[in-house]
């Protein structure tokens, strides 16, 4: 790919087009309109995961308990739209499958227009060597429900080339995920 002596570099639109064209960076399905000045937008899939209503405020959730984790979320698919209730956290997925080489990583953020409507999303890192769709943790801070439509640009990824190839590329449990990937049990 590109050699950046002395440190890492954030990829520009030109760099991203080259990495995608040479298949060093894989984005499927790819649409050239997703490439921005110094990053790439990702669109929403039609999946949403809501917290299980059986889990009430008076319950203490234990993320090390497999039975709790297995029942924590309910996943739903809806092609017409995903409604995120007010003051609720949900899991969403990108429509795009991404595959990163051993010298590229990504910082995923919510597109600012969505944040201006009241949504927030903790930063997500895509590690070198990762392949799969990206699960997004989204919170609606607005006092009203917000409708999200599949295929809309939702997240933005800034790609950075590492100084050297990563010797321990990503091999974790979220590798090759498709759609919303629910959290694993914390050990």
Secondary structure, DSSP 8 states (H G I E B T S, - for coil): ----TTS-EE--HHHHHHHHHTTSSEEES--GGGB-SSSEEEEEEEEEEEE-TTS-TTS---TT-HHHHHHSEEEEE-SS-EEE-TTEEEEEEEEEEEE--TTEEEEEEE-HHHHHTTEEE--EEE-TT-EEEEEEEEEE-SSS-EEE-TTSEEEEEEEEE-SS--SS---STTTTB-S--------
